[in-house]
């Protein structure tokens, strides 16, 4: 692992109760750290620092590490033994890493284990609150609200039906008609919601093809914002190349899917309303209706997906998969092995994986070169959006179709990213 930039750690500890002789580590192992004190320390990549904290059995303990330019993990345990709890929030190299636990005594061991499990499930690295609720409400909801508002303005003005007519000929190449542009545009806000809106299409073939394209190459608003931030490190030409590749892949995969899937496209019959100035009451009502759907339908799927992440992490499956994927990431994609975790998270939340890559691409000491940023952008964009989207596909089309799409999308993403990397290597030889 390449040495990461040095940074300072600030540990803030709040302990309820009187300090006793019982401690988290044997005497002499680790620097003593009294309750309520903070420490500033420099740390390098792969360095491990140990602090000994004495607490009363049954007392709560809060430890906060302020990351300033390096991604850290906080562990609770005895030196020389496996960590009892490990926290590494998906915030990259900046921001807090928080560990909350209750010191166990002999008579509190079972209760402490239960409390620790509940803590990890609610506010751990893959916690219901720290990941599912905070992501759905604090990150996605503002972006989706803005998108729904703009979409409602276009809808109430009468422009969307006209757009359907304009793109009908292009969509016919993919076995679709102009109506499919509506869920495709909605996919720029939330792919999970857009998958449900494919119900407006008349035939099963159209619904499946559109769902496939949404899951493959249409970035949701949260991921699109992260990708635009990554593009700031590239030239405008690279940004145009990324957009052109996404459009080309959409047309190619849509054309192939339409010819491999039986059935015909439905008739394109659409009422054209007159163009008018949007009515604010209508726009507000439509936006609130879509937000109500988002809160009722999508957030529970976020919670289910986060719970799946939590269980895989508890079973040590995530770490094992990351280690297995390192040769693919370093050898085929030509990226640093530190980015393996980004693609692992990307299997379950594509935009979270993009955030990991953004952190590696920015800052005073970026890990990725411009070429590597471009390869990473292409690869992570072609991932399936999230577990919630996978569950929605299963709900709408059956889990056989959902697994079939996942089995195509993830290998195709790595294949495309690797081809771009190796074509670049071939061109640089001349």
PyMOL commands that set and color helices and strands:
alter all, ss='L'
color gray80, all
select helices_A, chain A and resi 106-123+128-157+159-172+180-187+191-200+204-217+221-231+236-260+280-314+317-332+337-348+350-361+370-381+387-397+399-428
alter helices_A, ss='H'
color red, helices_A
select strands_A, chain A and resi 7-15+31-32+40-43+51-52+60-68+74-76+85-87+94-102
alter strands_A, ss='S'
color yellow, strands_A
deselect
rebuild
show_as cartoon
